[in-house]
Amino acid sequence: MSTSGTIDGVDVGLAVETTPSGGVFADMGGITTNSMTINNGVIDITNKSSAGWREIHAGQGLQSVDMSLEVIFNSETNFLIMEAANTAQALLNYQYARGGKTFTGAYKIASWAETSPDNEKLTCSISLQSSGEVVVT
């Protein structure tokens, strides 16, 4: 549970669309660690009348979302969906939920690493990079 005014790590989740454009998302399982970066590129509009100060165009520029997660999958089916997306270098729709907000968009798996210690669950370290608009609800 969240404590007042903060977001607890248990309030973070990742779901993948099980059938492309199907609108049905499946929770991937337990996320042990994660990070999300929202990137905002800038457009420099500095000119001679800027009095020596940089000026940036407000409301414009390249935006993207990058995520890194360590996941213990809750089913072999979900593992296979993401493994196939990685192998095919496919874009899939994902929902990243955090503290009452959901970030939905298409992402490509940029990196995939598996760790499987003896007598423990397989863990995947996955990096995702957005493609196109990410809708925040």
Residue frames as a rotation matrix with the C-alpha (Angstrom) as fourth column:
MET 1
0.574 0.819 0.000 0.00
0.819 -0.574 0.000 0.00
0.000 0.000 -1.000 0.00
SER 2
-0.093 -0.557 0.825 1.08
0.459 -0.759 -0.461 3.56
0.883 0.336 0.326 -0.63
THR 3
-0.291 -0.007 -0.957 1.89
0.895 -0.355 -0.269 5.81
-0.337 -0.935 0.109 2.24
SER 4
0.693 0.682 -0.233 0.29
0.576 -0.718 -0.391 9.24
-0.433 0.137 -0.891 2.16
GLY 5
0.759 -0.309 -0.573 1.92
-0.422 -0.904 -0.072 11.49
-0.496 0.296 -0.816 -0.42
THR 6
-0.364 -0.924 -0.117 4.34
-0.744 0.213 0.633 8.88
-0.560 0.318 -0.765 -1.81
ILE 7
0.586 0.445 -0.677 4.23
-0.762 0.586 -0.275 6.16
0.274 0.677 0.683 -4.43
ASP 8
0.212 -0.453 0.866 5.24
-0.548 0.678 0.489 2.72
-0.809 -0.578 -0.105 -3.23
GLY 9
-0.652 -0.599 -0.465 7.08
-0.721 0.300 0.624 0.36
-0.234 0.742 -0.628 -5.58
VAL 10
-0.750 0.432 0.501 4.27
0.367 0.902 -0.228 -2.18
-0.550 0.013 -0.835 -5.28
ASP 11
0.268 0.881 -0.390 2.03
0.093 -0.427 -0.900 0.32
-0.959 0.205 -0.196 -7.07
VAL 12
-0.147 -0.414 -0.898 4.00
-0.884 -0.353 0.307 -0.14
-0.444 0.839 -0.314 -10.31
GLY 13
0.132 0.227 0.965 3.05
0.115 0.963 -0.242 -2.69
-0.985 0.143 0.101 -12.96
LEU 14
-0.619 -0.322 -0.717 3.62
-0.687 -0.223 0.692 -3.64
-0.382 0.920 -0.083 -16.58
ALA 15
0.191 0.701 0.687 1.06
0.076 0.687 -0.723 -5.20
-0.979 0.190 0.078 -18.91
VAL 16
-0.853 -0.448 -0.268 1.41
-0.264 -0.075 0.962 -6.21
-0.451 0.891 -0.055 -22.57
GLU 17
0.138 0.893 -0.428 -1.31
-0.922 -0.042 -0.386 -6.37
-0.363 0.448 0.817 -25.21
THR 18
-0.127 -0.200 0.971 -1.81
-0.199 0.965 0.173 -10.09
-0.972 -0.171 -0.162 -25.78
THR 19
0.087 0.177 0.980 -3.07
0.915 0.375 -0.149 -9.77
-0.394 0.910 -0.129 -29.38
PRO 20
-0.872 -0.487 -0.045 -1.90
0.433 -0.811 0.394 -6.85
-0.228 0.325 0.918 -31.55
SER 21
-0.824 0.536 0.182 -4.61
-0.402 -0.781 0.478 -4.14
0.398 0.321 0.859 -31.63
GLY 22
-0.377 0.695 -0.612 -6.85
0.490 0.710 0.505 -6.37
0.786 -0.109 -0.609 -29.51
GLY 23
-0.033 0.341 0.940 -7.10
-0.485 -0.828 0.283 -3.96
0.874 -0.446 0.193 -26.59
VAL 24
0.949 0.294 -0.110 -6.66
-0.067 0.532 0.844 -6.72
0.307 -0.794 0.525 -23.98
PHE 25
0.072 -0.958 0.279 -3.62
-0.667 -0.254 -0.700 -6.35
0.741 -0.136 -0.657 -21.72
ALA 26
0.759 0.079 -0.647 -2.11
0.315 0.824 0.471 -9.04
0.570 -0.561 0.600 -19.48
ASP 27
0.762 -0.504 0.406 -0.10
-0.636 -0.464 0.617 -8.28
-0.123 -0.729 -0.674 -16.36
MET 28
0.330 -0.730 -0.598 3.45
-0.510 0.396 -0.764 -9.56
0.795 0.557 -0.242 -16.92
GLY 29
0.407 -0.205 -0.890 4.15
0.639 0.760 0.117 -10.55
0.653 -0.617 0.440 -13.36
GLY 30
0.769 -0.142 -0.624 6.31
0.540 -0.379 0.752 -9.28
-0.343 -0.914 -0.215 -10.55
ILE 31
0.530 -0.642 0.553 8.53
0.118 -0.590 -0.799 -6.30
0.839 0.489 -0.237 -11.18
THR 32
0.435 -0.436 -0.787 11.44
0.899 0.260 0.353 -6.37
0.051 -0.861 0.506 -8.77
THR 33
-0.245 -0.457 -0.855 13.06
0.388 -0.854 0.346 -3.08
-0.888 -0.247 0.387 -9.87
ASN 34
0.268 0.343 0.900 12.25
0.963 -0.114 -0.244 -0.54
0.019 0.932 -0.361 -12.51
SER 35
-0.451 -0.269 -0.851 12.96
0.276 -0.949 0.153 2.93
-0.849 -0.166 0.502 -13.82
MET 36
0.364 0.574 0.733 11.13
0.922 -0.109 -0.372 5.14
-0.133 0.811 -0.569 -16.29
THR 37
-0.575 -0.557 -0.600 12.55
0.381 -0.831 0.406 8.16
-0.724 0.004 0.690 -18.07
ILE 38
0.636 0.709 0.305 10.43
0.678 -0.324 -0.660 10.67
-0.369 0.626 -0.686 -19.97
ASN 39
-0.484 -0.875 0.030 12.67
0.722 -0.379 0.579 12.43
-0.495 0.301 0.815 -22.46
ASN 40
0.737 0.654 -0.169 11.84
0.461 -0.670 -0.582 15.89
-0.494 0.351 -0.796 -23.80
GLY 41
-0.261 -0.809 0.527 14.02
0.960 -0.160 0.229 17.04
-0.101 0.566 0.819 -26.68
VAL 42
0.209 0.275 -0.938 14.33
0.312 -0.928 -0.203 20.77
-0.927 -0.250 -0.280 -27.21
ILE 43
0.369 -0.109 0.923 14.27
0.899 -0.211 -0.384 22.98
0.237 0.971 0.020 -30.27
ASP 44
-0.263 -0.586 -0.767 16.78
0.685 -0.673 0.280 25.81
-0.680 -0.452 0.578 -29.93
ILE 45
0.513 0.490 0.704 15.39
0.837 -0.468 -0.284 29.03
0.190 0.735 -0.650 -31.42
THR 46
0.241 -0.533 -0.811 18.20
0.484 -0.658 0.576 31.28
-0.841 -0.532 0.100 -30.21
ASN 47
0.452 -0.104 0.886 18.90
0.836 -0.297 -0.461 34.16
0.311 0.949 -0.047 -32.57
LYS 48
-0.485 -0.742 0.463 20.61
0.562 -0.670 -0.484 37.57
0.669 0.025 0.743 -32.66
SER 49
-0.127 0.506 0.853 17.81
-0.447 -0.797 0.406 39.17
0.885 -0.330 0.327 -30.66
SER 50
0.580 0.340 -0.740 18.15
0.373 0.697 0.612 36.64
0.724 -0.631 0.277 -27.81
ALA 51
0.665 -0.348 0.661 20.61
-0.612 -0.761 0.215 38.96
0.428 -0.547 -0.719 -26.01
GLY 52
-0.349 -0.933 -0.093 23.14
-0.748 0.337 -0.572 36.16
0.565 -0.130 -0.815 -25.61
TRP 53
-0.434 0.288 0.854 20.71
-0.659 0.545 -0.518 33.84
-0.614 -0.788 -0.046 -23.87
ARG 54
-0.991 0.130 -0.025 19.50
0.088 0.786 0.612 30.53
0.099 0.605 -0.790 -25.25
GLU 55
-0.295 0.955 0.018 15.82
-0.884 -0.266 -0.385 30.40
-0.363 -0.130 0.923 -26.19
ILE 56
-0.970 0.044 0.239 13.87
0.090 0.979 0.185 27.16
-0.226 0.201 -0.953 -26.46
HIS 57
-0.560 0.812 -0.164 10.61
-0.542 -0.209 0.814 26.67
0.626 0.545 0.557 -28.34
ALA 58
-0.648 0.391 0.654 7.94
-0.594 0.279 -0.755 25.79
-0.478 -0.877 0.052 -25.75
GLY 59
0.269 0.894 0.357 5.64
-0.502 0.447 -0.741 22.85
-0.822 0.020 0.569 -26.42
GLN 60
0.799 -0.069 -0.597 7.78
-0.554 0.301 -0.776 21.46
0.233 0.951 0.202 -29.23
GLY 61
-0.249 -0.963 0.106 10.49
-0.966 0.239 -0.093 18.81
0.064 -0.125 -0.990 -29.51
LEU 62
-0.149 0.077 -0.986 10.91
-0.322 0.939 0.122 15.06
0.935 0.335 -0.115 -29.62
GLN 63
0.075 0.214 0.974 9.37
-0.993 0.109 0.052 13.16
-0.095 -0.971 0.221 -26.70
SER 64
-0.007 -0.056 -0.998 10.04
-0.318 0.947 -0.051 9.55
0.948 0.317 -0.024 -25.80
VAL 65
0.594 0.184 0.783 9.74
-0.803 0.193 0.564 7.15
-0.047 -0.964 0.262 -22.87
ASP 66
-0.168 -0.692 -0.702 12.45
-0.425 0.694 -0.581 4.67
0.889 0.201 -0.411 -21.89
MET 67
0.666 0.394 0.633 11.92
-0.742 0.260 0.618 1.96
0.079 -0.882 0.465 -19.28
SER 68
-0.454 -0.729 -0.513 14.18
-0.476 0.685 -0.552 -0.56
0.754 -0.006 -0.657 -17.61
LEU 69
0.432 0.694 0.575 12.59
-0.890 0.226 0.396 -3.37
0.145 -0.683 0.716 -15.61
GLU 70
-0.869 -0.483 -0.109 13.47
-0.450 0.862 -0.232 -6.59
0.206 -0.152 -0.967 -13.89
VAL 71
0.099 0.994 -0.046 10.54
-0.972 0.107 0.210 -8.97
0.213 0.024 0.977 -14.26
ILE 72
-0.906 -0.093 0.413 9.66
-0.187 0.963 -0.193 -12.35
-0.380 -0.252 -0.890 -12.80
PHE 73
-0.618 0.686 -0.385 6.97
-0.582 -0.070 0.810 -13.52
0.529 0.725 0.442 -15.22
ASN 74
-0.354 0.586 0.728 3.73
-0.776 0.250 -0.579 -14.87
-0.522 -0.770 0.366 -13.77
SER 75
0.636 0.518 0.573 3.19
-0.129 0.803 -0.582 -17.34
-0.761 0.296 0.577 -16.62
GLU 76
-0.360 -0.752 0.553 5.09
0.449 0.380 0.809 -19.06
-0.818 0.539 0.201 -19.39
THR 77
0.314 0.576 0.755 2.59
0.946 -0.126 -0.298 -17.59
-0.077 0.808 -0.585 -21.87
ASN 78
0.974 0.049 -0.221 3.51
0.062 -0.997 0.054 -14.02
-0.217 -0.066 -0.974 -20.91
PHE 79
0.117 -0.993 0.001 7.21
-0.124 -0.013 0.992 -14.89
-0.985 -0.116 -0.125 -21.04
LEU 80
-0.290 -0.221 0.931 6.78
0.760 0.538 0.364 -16.32
-0.581 0.814 0.012 -24.54
ILE 81
0.751 0.588 0.300 4.87
0.656 -0.616 -0.436 -13.24
-0.071 0.524 -0.849 -25.78
MET 82
0.837 -0.451 -0.310 7.72
-0.353 -0.878 0.324 -10.95
-0.418 -0.162 -0.894 -24.77
GLU 83
-0.089 -0.891 0.445 10.45
0.030 0.444 0.895 -13.35
-0.996 0.093 -0.013 -25.83
ALA 84
0.072 0.200 0.977 8.89
0.936 0.326 -0.135 -13.56
-0.346 0.924 -0.164 -29.31
ALA 85
0.960 0.276 0.043 8.61
0.276 -0.919 -0.281 -9.75
-0.038 0.282 -0.959 -29.49
ASN 86
0.453 -0.873 -0.180 12.28
-0.401 -0.380 0.833 -9.48
-0.796 -0.305 -0.523 -28.60
THR 87
-0.249 -0.565 0.786 13.36
0.411 0.674 0.614 -12.07
-0.877 0.476 0.065 -31.19
ALA 88
0.182 0.441 0.879 11.23
0.980 -0.011 -0.198 -10.48
-0.077 0.897 -0.434 -33.92
GLN 89
-0.855 -0.479 -0.201 12.26
0.490 -0.872 -0.004 -6.93
-0.173 -0.102 0.980 -32.93
ALA 90
-0.237 0.894 0.380 8.53
0.737 -0.090 0.670 -6.18
0.633 0.439 -0.637 -32.88
LEU 91
-0.826 0.191 0.530 6.62
-0.415 -0.843 -0.343 -3.24
0.382 -0.503 0.775 -31.49
LEU 92
-0.340 0.775 -0.534 3.97
0.755 0.563 0.336 -4.23
0.561 -0.289 -0.776 -28.96
ASN 93
0.085 0.455 0.886 1.58
-0.309 -0.834 0.458 -2.09
0.947 -0.313 0.070 -26.97
TYR 94
-0.485 -0.307 -0.819 2.36
0.693 0.437 -0.574 -1.92
0.534 -0.845 0.001 -23.27
GLN 95
0.595 0.569 0.568 0.73
-0.036 -0.687 0.726 -0.31
0.803 -0.452 -0.389 -20.27
TYR 96
-0.539 -0.752 -0.379 3.00
0.522 0.055 -0.851 0.92
0.661 -0.657 0.363 -17.50
ALA 97
0.573 0.803 0.164 1.00
0.274 -0.376 0.885 1.74
0.772 -0.462 -0.436 -14.38
ARG 98
-0.538 -0.765 -0.355 2.43
0.677 -0.140 -0.723 3.94
0.503 -0.628 0.593 -11.68
GLY 99
-0.846 0.071 -0.529 0.72
0.410 -0.547 -0.729 5.66
-0.341 -0.834 0.434 -8.77
GLY 100
0.026 0.969 -0.247 -2.72
0.334 -0.241 -0.911 6.02
-0.942 -0.059 -0.330 -10.35
LYS 101
0.260 0.005 -0.966 -1.40
-0.798 -0.562 -0.217 6.93
-0.544 0.827 -0.142 -13.83
THR 102
0.386 -0.132 0.913 -1.12
0.407 0.912 -0.040 4.63
-0.828 0.387 0.406 -16.82
PHE 103
-0.109 -0.528 -0.842 1.31
-0.729 -0.534 0.429 5.19
-0.676 0.661 -0.326 -19.70
THR 104
0.394 0.359 0.846 0.07
0.269 0.835 -0.480 3.32
-0.879 0.417 0.233 -22.79
GLY 105
0.477 -0.237 -0.846 1.97
-0.796 -0.526 -0.301 3.08
-0.374 0.817 -0.440 -26.05
ALA 106
0.957 -0.233 -0.173 3.99
0.079 0.782 -0.618 1.02
0.280 0.578 0.766 -28.50
TYR 107
0.470 -0.847 0.247 7.45
-0.750 -0.236 0.618 -0.04
-0.465 -0.476 -0.747 -27.36
LYS 108
0.619 -0.427 -0.659 10.32
-0.262 0.679 -0.686 -2.05
0.741 0.597 0.308 -28.75
ILE 109
0.911 -0.412 -0.032 12.49
0.215 0.405 0.889 -4.21
-0.353 -0.816 0.457 -26.54
ALA 110
0.705 -0.705 -0.084 15.92
-0.621 -0.556 -0.553 -2.57
0.343 0.441 -0.829 -26.79
SER 111
-0.496 -0.850 -0.176 17.67
-0.649 0.498 -0.575 -5.13
0.576 -0.171 -0.799 -24.60
TRP 112
0.737 0.675 -0.036 16.84
-0.549 0.628 0.551 -8.46
0.394 -0.386 0.834 -22.95
ALA 113
-0.472 -0.873 -0.122 18.91
-0.584 0.414 -0.698 -10.34
0.660 -0.258 -0.705 -20.38
GLU 114
0.653 0.689 -0.315 17.94
-0.272 0.602 0.751 -13.47
0.707 -0.405 0.580 -18.46
THR 115
-0.528 -0.727 0.440 19.20
-0.741 0.141 -0.656 -14.53
0.415 -0.672 -0.614 -15.06
SER 116
0.582 0.739 -0.338 18.32
-0.482 0.649 0.588 -17.95
0.654 -0.179 0.735 -13.68
PRO 117
-0.396 -0.735 0.550 20.09
-0.885 0.146 -0.442 -18.82
0.244 -0.662 -0.709 -10.42
ASP 118
-0.703 0.067 -0.708 19.88
0.087 0.996 0.008 -22.38
0.706 -0.056 -0.706 -9.14
ASN 119
-0.483 0.618 -0.620 16.61
0.870 0.418 -0.262 -23.02
0.097 -0.666 -0.739 -7.27
GLU 120
-0.469 0.358 -0.807 15.21
0.157 -0.866 -0.475 -19.56
-0.869 -0.350 0.350 -8.07
LYS 121
0.577 0.778 0.249 12.82
0.472 -0.069 -0.879 -18.05
-0.667 0.625 -0.407 -10.58
LEU 122
-0.261 -0.556 0.789 14.04
0.963 -0.203 0.176 -16.82
0.062 0.806 0.588 -13.96
THR 123
0.330 0.279 -0.902 14.39
0.375 -0.915 -0.146 -13.04
-0.866 -0.290 -0.407 -13.95
CYS 124
0.128 -0.258 0.958 14.52
0.977 -0.134 -0.167 -10.91
0.171 0.957 0.235 -17.10
SER 125
-0.210 -0.239 -0.948 16.11
0.319 -0.933 0.165 -7.48
-0.924 -0.268 0.273 -17.27
ILE 126
0.028 0.391 0.920 14.30
0.998 0.041 -0.048 -5.67
-0.057 0.920 -0.389 -20.07
SER 127
-0.648 -0.160 -0.745 14.75
0.129 -0.987 0.099 -2.23
-0.751 -0.032 0.660 -21.59
LEU 128
0.101 0.766 0.635 11.84
0.954 0.108 -0.281 -0.79
-0.284 0.634 -0.719 -23.55
GLN 129
-0.838 -0.306 -0.452 11.85
0.161 -0.930 0.331 2.28
-0.522 0.204 0.828 -25.82
SER 130
0.096 0.987 -0.127 8.70
0.220 -0.145 -0.965 4.01
-0.971 0.065 -0.231 -27.00
SER 131
-0.898 -0.203 0.391 7.64
0.419 -0.123 0.900 4.47
-0.135 0.971 0.195 -30.59
GLY 132
-0.315 0.815 0.486 4.96
0.381 -0.360 0.851 7.06
0.869 0.453 -0.198 -31.33
GLU 133
-0.138 0.359 0.923 2.68
-0.634 -0.748 0.196 8.76
0.761 -0.558 0.331 -28.85
VAL 134
-0.739 0.005 -0.674 2.50
0.508 0.660 -0.553 7.54
0.442 -0.751 -0.490 -25.26
VAL 135
0.018 0.857 0.515 -0.95
-0.135 -0.508 0.850 8.29
0.991 -0.085 0.107 -23.81
VAL 136
-0.938 -0.302 -0.171 -1.08
0.152 0.084 -0.985 9.12
0.312 -0.949 -0.033 -20.10
THR 137
0.016 0.991 0.134 -4.37
-0.109 -0.132 0.985 8.50
0.994 -0.030 0.106 -18.32
